[in-house]
Amino acid sequence: MQEKIRLGLVGLNFGHHVAGMIMADPTLPVQMTKVCDLDQEKAARAAKEFGVGFSPSLDALLADPEIDAIGLYSGPNGRAQLISKIIRAGKHVMTTKPFENDPQAALDVLYEARKLGKVVHMNSPNARPIGEAAVIHEWIDAGLIGRPTIAQAHVWTNYGPAVPEPQEKPQPAPAAPTSWYDDPLRCPVAPIFRLGIYPLNVLLDVFGQATTVQVMHSRVYTQKLPPDNASMTVGFENGGIINIVGSFVVGGPDKYTNTLTIGGTKGVIYYRTGPVSRDGGPVEIILSTYEQVQRRTLTTGTGMYDWEFFAQRIRGEVAQDVTTPEQIAQAISVIVAMSQAEQTGQMAKVTPI
């Protein structure tokens, strides 16, 4: 049996959730060894909860010879700089979406990682197509739906107050952000930036070079500074159009579903349309053309942490990622345009990488 990749986890706001997933699955090829956070009391509590070591700082983790890789779960702003520091210290990196806010900084650090022979992965876009993205690639590459022309995606949940219904009028927002989640400049069009980014990354890979972005958003009742209800439309060089709807105020059990419908000149792909399985079982992806209706069930999807591929890359069992640095940076360029569209209220152009 191969030894597990020893992981030091940094950032315990969202990282606490990731730590829980790692500890709950002993079959994973990674082993959480130590935790670290700017709030050392929080880190000490998490270390005790998970039965792992505590590190007082990132520098201490980087100097630790027992750590192979860093799970980095800080905010996206300036993350490329932190990753550069980590890979220069000889560690590999698993992080989360959004990867960065600056496309050039993202591109530079991914190039640096390749030069240094270090692995940098995230959960969206994944380093290789997994789940629905892998099946979508297979069907589109085989020409089964022809040329993709249009797509619709939605992802939502409910982060609102525990009331049966929102007030008739949108509620006022606080005057200033309390974290990067609440800052429109660091977290633009929040429902898309935090939730809609999963289907966005899948669709950008399908449709190619984006050219324009438009957004519409509102605040229904979460009483946060950013909007809680939003729609984003992206136009592409090849004439394709996609629309992504994200919301923090949709109730019911059908949350975080990343529903996708992709229409092409010969047929349609449907993923997770309709109510979700109440038992948490497999979800369905459907190909519908004149020649056939093909159905498959999936147990994993994009947005999952592909720890197996991460470990394979670190061990040198796989040559390189399928997803390129340019694809990752281009996706961030679309987010930059989305932010510009939010600030100006006008259509924004996407800068090619």
C-alpha positions as CSV (number, residue, x, y, z in Angstrom):
1,M,0.0,0.0,0.0
2,Q,1.3,3.4,-1.0
3,E,2.0,6.0,1.7
4,K,-0.5,8.8,1.9
5,I,0.3,12.4,1.0
6,R,0.8,14.2,4.3
7,L,-1.3,17.4,4.2
8,G,-1.1,20.6,6.2
9,L,-4.4,22.5,6.1
10,V,-4.4,26.3,6.2
11,G,-7.5,28.4,6.7
12,L,-10.2,27.0,8.9
13,N,-13.3,29.1,7.9
14,F,-14.1,27.0,4.8
15,G,-11.2,24.7,5.5
16,H,-12.9,23.2,8.5
17,H,-15.5,21.7,6.1
18,V,-12.8,20.3,3.9
19,A,-11.0,18.9,7.0
20,G,-14.1,17.1,8.0
21,M,-14.5,15.5,4.6
22,I,-10.9,14.3,4.6
23,M,-11.2,12.8,8.1
24,A,-14.5,11.1,7.3
25,D,-13.0,9.1,4.4
26,P,-10.1,6.9,5.3
27,T,-9.8,5.6,1.7
28,L,-8.4,9.0,0.5
29,P,-4.8,9.0,-0.6
30,V,-4.1,12.1,1.6
31,Q,-3.7,12.3,5.4
32,M,-4.4,15.5,7.2
33,T,-1.4,15.9,9.5
34,K,-1.6,19.5,10.8
35,V,-3.9,22.5,10.8
36,C,-3.1,26.2,10.8
37,D,-5.1,29.4,10.9
38,L,-4.4,33.1,11.6
39,D,-6.7,32.6,14.6
40,Q,-4.5,30.3,16.6
41,E,-7.3,29.4,19.1
42,K,-9.4,28.3,16.3
43,A,-6.6,26.2,14.9
44,A,-5.9,24.6,18.3
45,R,-9.6,23.7,18.7
46,A,-9.7,22.1,15.2
47,A,-6.5,20.2,15.9
48,K,-8.1,18.7,19.1
49,E,-11.3,18.0,17.3
50,F,-9.7,16.1,14.4
51,G,-6.9,14.6,16.5
52,V,-4.1,16.1,14.4
53,G,-1.2,18.4,15.0
54,F,-1.3,22.2,15.3
55,S,1.0,24.6,13.5
56,P,1.4,28.2,14.7
57,S,2.0,29.7,11.2
58,L,2.2,28.9,7.5
59,D,6.0,29.4,7.7
60,A,6.2,26.7,10.4
61,L,4.2,24.3,8.1
62,L,6.5,25.1,5.2
63,A,9.6,24.3,7.3
64,D,8.1,21.0,8.5
65,P,9.7,18.0,6.7
66,E,6.7,15.8,7.5
67,I,4.4,17.9,5.3
68,D,4.2,17.0,1.6
69,A,1.4,19.4,0.5
70,I,-0.6,22.3,1.7
71,G,-4.4,22.5,1.6
72,L,-4.9,26.3,1.2
73,Y,-8.3,27.6,2.1
74,S,-7.8,31.3,2.5
75,G,-9.7,33.8,0.4
76,P,-8.9,34.2,-3.3
77,N,-7.4,37.7,-3.0
78,G,-3.7,37.4,-3.3
79,R,-3.8,33.6,-3.2
80,A,-1.3,33.4,-6.1
81,Q,1.3,35.1,-3.9
82,L,0.7,32.6,-1.1
83,I,0.9,29.6,-3.5
84,S,4.2,31.0,-4.9
85,K,5.6,31.0,-1.4
86,I,4.4,27.4,-0.8
87,I,5.8,25.9,-4.0
88,R,9.1,27.7,-3.5
89,A,9.3,26.0,-0.1
90,G,9.0,22.6,-1.9
91,K,5.4,21.8,-1.1
92,H,2.5,20.9,-3.4
93,V,-0.9,22.7,-3.2
94,M,-4.6,21.8,-3.2
95,T,-6.8,24.9,-3.0
96,T,-10.4,25.9,-3.7
97,K,-12.4,28.0,-6.1
98,P,-12.2,30.9,-7.0
99,F,-8.5,30.4,-7.6
100,E,-7.5,34.1,-7.8
101,N,-9.0,37.5,-8.7
102,D,-6.1,38.4,-11.0
103,P,-5.8,36.3,-14.2
104,Q,-2.1,37.2,-14.8
105,A,-1.1,36.4,-11.3
106,A,-2.9,33.1,-11.6
107,L,-1.1,32.3,-14.9
108,D,2.3,33.3,-13.5
109,V,2.1,31.1,-10.5
110,L,0.8,28.1,-12.5
111,Y,3.7,28.5,-14.9
112,E,6.1,28.8,-11.9
113,A,4.6,25.6,-10.4
114,R,5.3,23.7,-13.7
115,K,8.9,25.1,-13.7
116,L,9.5,23.9,-10.1
117,G,7.8,20.6,-10.7
118,K,5.1,21.3,-8.1
119,V,1.5,20.3,-8.3
120,V,-1.2,23.0,-7.9
121,H,-4.8,21.7,-8.0
122,M,-8.2,23.1,-7.1
123,N,-11.8,21.9,-7.1
124,S,-13.0,24.1,-9.9
125,P,-11.9,23.9,-12.6
126,N,-10.7,20.4,-11.7
127,A,-7.2,19.4,-13.0
128,R,-9.0,16.8,-15.2
129,P,-12.6,16.5,-16.3
130,I,-14.5,14.5,-13.7
131,G,-18.2,13.7,-13.1
132,E,-20.5,15.4,-15.5
133,A,-17.7,17.3,-17.1
134,A,-16.0,14.1,-18.2
135,V,-19.3,12.7,-19.7
136,I,-20.1,16.1,-21.4
137,H,-16.6,16.1,-22.9
138,E,-17.0,12.5,-24.2
139,W,-20.4,13.2,-25.9
140,I,-19.4,16.6,-27.4
141,D,-16.0,15.3,-28.6
142,A,-17.8,12.5,-30.3
143,G,-20.0,15.0,-32.1
144,L,-23.2,13.7,-30.6
145,I,-24.9,17.0,-30.0
146,G,-23.1,18.8,-32.9
147,R,-21.9,22.3,-32.2
148,P,-22.8,23.6,-28.7
149,T,-24.8,26.9,-29.2
150,I,-26.6,27.7,-25.9
151,A,-26.6,26.6,-22.3
152,Q,-28.5,27.3,-19.1
153,A,-27.2,26.5,-15.6
154,H,-28.5,27.2,-12.1
155,V,-27.2,26.6,-8.6
156,W,-28.8,27.8,-5.4
157,T,-29.3,27.4,-1.7
158,N,-30.9,29.4,1.1
159,Y,-28.6,31.5,3.4
160,G,-31.4,33.8,4.5
161,P,-33.0,34.3,8.0
162,A,-35.2,31.6,9.3
163,V,-38.5,33.2,8.2
164,P,-41.3,31.6,6.1
165,E,-41.1,34.3,3.4
166,P,-39.0,37.4,2.7
167,Q,-40.4,40.8,3.1
168,E,-42.2,42.4,0.2
169,K,-39.4,44.9,-0.3
170,P,-35.7,44.1,-0.4
171,Q,-34.0,44.7,2.9
172,P,-31.2,47.3,3.4
173,A,-27.6,46.1,3.4
174,P,-25.0,47.0,6.0
175,A,-22.8,50.0,5.2
176,A,-19.5,48.1,5.0
177,P,-18.3,44.6,4.4
178,T,-17.4,42.4,7.3
179,S,-15.3,39.9,5.3
180,W,-14.3,39.3,1.7
181,Y,-17.5,37.4,1.2
182,D,-19.4,40.7,1.7
183,D,-17.2,42.9,-0.4
184,P,-18.5,43.4,-4.0
185,L,-15.0,44.2,-5.2
186,R,-13.5,41.0,-3.8
187,C,-16.6,38.9,-4.2
188,P,-18.4,40.3,-7.3
189,V,-22.0,39.2,-8.0
190,A,-21.7,36.9,-5.0
191,P,-24.2,34.2,-5.9
192,I,-22.3,33.6,-9.2
193,F,-18.8,34.0,-7.7
194,R,-19.4,31.6,-4.8
195,L,-21.9,29.1,-6.4
196,G,-22.3,29.7,-10.1
197,I,-18.6,29.4,-10.7
198,Y,-18.9,25.6,-10.8
199,P,-21.1,25.4,-13.9
200,L,-19.4,28.4,-15.3
201,N,-16.0,26.6,-15.4
202,V,-17.6,23.6,-17.0
203,L,-19.3,25.7,-19.7
204,L,-16.3,27.9,-20.4
205,D,-14.4,24.7,-21.3
206,V,-17.2,23.7,-23.6
207,F,-17.8,27.0,-25.4
208,G,-14.2,28.3,-25.8
209,Q,-13.2,32.0,-25.9
210,A,-15.7,34.3,-24.0
211,T,-16.1,37.8,-25.4
212,T,-18.8,39.6,-23.3
213,V,-20.5,39.4,-20.0
214,Q,-23.8,40.9,-18.7
215,V,-25.2,40.6,-15.2
216,M,-28.5,41.3,-13.4
217,H,-28.8,41.0,-9.6
218,S,-31.0,41.9,-6.6
219,R,-31.1,41.6,-2.9
220,V,-34.2,39.7,-1.6
221,Y,-33.7,39.4,2.1
222,T,-30.3,38.1,3.3
223,Q,-29.4,41.6,4.6
224,K,-25.8,41.2,3.3
225,L,-23.9,43.8,1.4
226,P,-23.7,41.8,-1.9
227,P,-26.7,40.7,-3.9
228,D,-28.3,37.4,-3.0
229,N,-30.0,36.7,-6.3
230,A,-28.2,36.9,-9.6
231,S,-28.0,36.0,-13.3
232,M,-25.0,36.2,-15.6
233,T,-25.0,35.9,-19.4
234,V,-21.8,35.2,-21.3
235,G,-21.3,35.6,-25.1
236,F,-18.6,33.7,-27.0
237,E,-16.5,34.2,-30.1
238,N,-18.2,31.3,-31.8
239,G,-21.7,32.7,-31.3
240,G,-22.5,30.6,-28.3
241,I,-24.5,32.1,-25.3
242,I,-24.7,30.8,-21.8
243,N,-26.8,31.9,-18.8
244,I,-26.1,31.1,-15.2
245,V,-28.5,31.7,-12.4
246,G,-27.3,31.7,-8.8
247,S,-29.2,32.5,-5.5
248,F,-28.8,32.4,-1.8
249,V,-32.6,32.6,-1.2
250,V,-34.1,29.6,-2.8
251,G,-35.6,27.2,-0.3
252,G,-36.3,23.5,-0.4
253,P,-34.1,20.4,-0.6
254,D,-32.9,20.9,-4.2
255,K,-29.8,22.9,-3.3
256,Y,-26.2,23.0,-4.7
257,T,-27.3,21.0,-7.7
258,N,-25.3,22.7,-10.5
259,T,-28.0,21.9,-13.0
260,L,-26.9,22.1,-16.6
261,T,-28.7,22.0,-20.0
262,I,-26.5,22.3,-23.1
263,G,-28.1,22.7,-26.5
264,G,-26.2,21.9,-29.7
265,T,-27.1,21.7,-33.4
266,K,-27.8,18.0,-33.2
267,G,-29.1,17.5,-29.7
268,V,-29.2,18.4,-26.0
269,I,-27.4,17.3,-22.8
270,Y,-29.3,17.5,-19.5
271,Y,-27.7,17.2,-16.1
272,R,-29.5,17.0,-12.8
273,T,-32.7,18.5,-14.1
274,G,-35.7,18.1,-11.8
275,P,-35.8,17.3,-8.1
276,V,-32.8,15.7,-6.5
277,S,-32.7,12.2,-5.1
278,R,-33.9,12.3,-1.5
279,D,-31.6,9.5,-0.5
280,G,-28.5,11.3,-1.8
281,G,-28.0,8.6,-4.4
282,P,-26.6,8.9,-7.9
283,V,-27.7,11.7,-10.2
284,E,-28.6,11.5,-13.9
285,I,-27.1,12.9,-17.1
286,I,-29.0,12.5,-20.3
287,L,-28.1,12.8,-24.0
288,S,-31.1,13.4,-26.3
289,T,-30.6,13.3,-30.1
290,Y,-32.7,12.2,-33.0
291,E,-30.8,8.9,-33.0
292,Q,-30.9,8.1,-29.3
293,V,-31.7,8.9,-25.7
294,Q,-28.8,7.9,-23.5
295,R,-28.9,8.0,-19.7
296,R,-26.0,7.6,-17.2
297,T,-25.8,7.9,-13.5
298,L,-23.0,9.7,-11.7
299,T,-21.9,9.6,-8.1
300,T,-19.3,12.4,-8.3
301,G,-19.3,15.7,-9.9
302,T,-17.3,18.8,-10.6
303,G,-16.5,20.8,-7.5
304,M,-15.3,17.7,-5.7
305,Y,-11.7,17.6,-4.6
306,D,-9.9,15.1,-6.9
307,W,-7.5,13.8,-4.2
308,E,-6.7,10.7,-6.2
309,F,-5.4,12.6,-9.2
310,F,-3.6,15.0,-6.9
311,A,-1.7,12.1,-5.3
312,Q,-1.0,10.6,-8.7
313,R,0.5,13.8,-9.9
314,I,2.6,14.2,-6.8
315,R,3.9,10.7,-7.1
316,G,4.7,11.2,-10.8
317,E,2.3,8.6,-12.0
318,V,0.6,11.1,-14.4
319,A,2.6,13.5,-16.6
320,Q,0.5,16.7,-16.3
321,D,-2.9,18.1,-15.8
322,V,-5.5,18.1,-18.5
323,T,-6.7,21.6,-17.6
324,T,-4.2,24.1,-18.7
325,P,-3.0,27.3,-16.9
326,E,-4.5,29.3,-19.8
327,Q,-7.9,27.8,-19.2
328,I,-7.8,28.7,-15.5
329,A,-6.6,32.3,-16.2
330,Q,-9.2,32.7,-18.9
331,A,-12.0,31.8,-16.5
332,I,-10.7,34.4,-14.1
333,S,-10.8,37.0,-16.9
334,V,-14.5,36.2,-17.3
335,I,-14.9,36.9,-13.5
336,V,-13.1,40.2,-13.9
337,A,-15.5,41.2,-16.7
338,M,-18.4,40.1,-14.5
339,S,-17.1,42.5,-11.8
340,Q,-16.9,45.3,-14.3
341,A,-20.4,44.6,-15.5
342,E,-21.7,44.7,-11.9
343,Q,-19.9,48.0,-11.1
344,T,-21.0,49.8,-14.3
345,G,-24.4,48.2,-15.0
346,Q,-23.3,47.7,-18.6
347,M,-22.0,44.9,-20.8
348,A,-18.3,44.2,-20.2
349,K,-15.7,42.8,-22.6
350,V,-13.6,39.8,-21.7
351,T,-9.8,40.3,-22.1
352,P,-8.3,37.3,-23.9
353,I,-5.4,35.5,-22.3
